[in-house]
């Protein structure tokens, strides 16, 4: 990732740290509860040891995971959730999702929302497993298990605030990413609609949830997404939003990196 893209990806976290955009447990010395609402953690490609340690920490400390539907219902003033509830998300759809995260989710009985950019998904690849996306069959298997809910990460994985600037995917061969993204880009409205329709066609399911690449969107993108039929939009950190509470807008669901997961209150906290 070049310096400009790295700055774009990390500036929201710096701004959020300055203006109250992180859950209090991230910076607190000894938190005892989750007063800020439901935190959402985001993985990309992760090693098995880290994921197992994260999930063991959650299980040992009585945490539960919620689905994207459950979180949006909670934020809209519907059902209440357990006071130790978190949401897990995985962006980009690398094979690592199937090979590492999915087995851990099954083993610990957790669920996660996987946001995949549909332009990159194939039935098969001429790439090593370590550097390819998941196949549609792998996504179908995970989605039908109840442990992974496949949702949209746009179609062609472009930087929304500067559309149509392409963005590489984590855990996937950059040359493959650039090959997919070369040529004329679709208008943002068509890209969003195509992602939703591709999931419906390939997995036979609705996709009401979309995460913005590099955690960043715009008001225009939200409006375009609503027209395309999306109900919720998932960002990174946002100033003044520590987590997700009833009454918060589901058009701006906030997430933090999975590296902060073991800062949650509990035994074995990092």
Secondary structure, DSSP 8 states (H G I E B T S, - for coil): --HHHHHHHHHHHHHHHHTT-S-HHHH-SS--S-TT-BEEEEESS--HHHHHHHHHHHHHTT-EE--HHHHHHHHTT-----TTEEEEEEES-BHHIIIIIHHHHHHHT--EEEEE-GGG-BS--SS-GGGSB-BHHHHHHHHHHTSEEEEES-SS-B-GGGTT-B---TTS-HHHHHHHH-S----HHHHHHHHHHHHHHHHSS---EEE-GGG---HHHHHHHHHHT--EEE-S-BTTB-SB-TTS-GGGB--EEGGGGGGSSSTT--
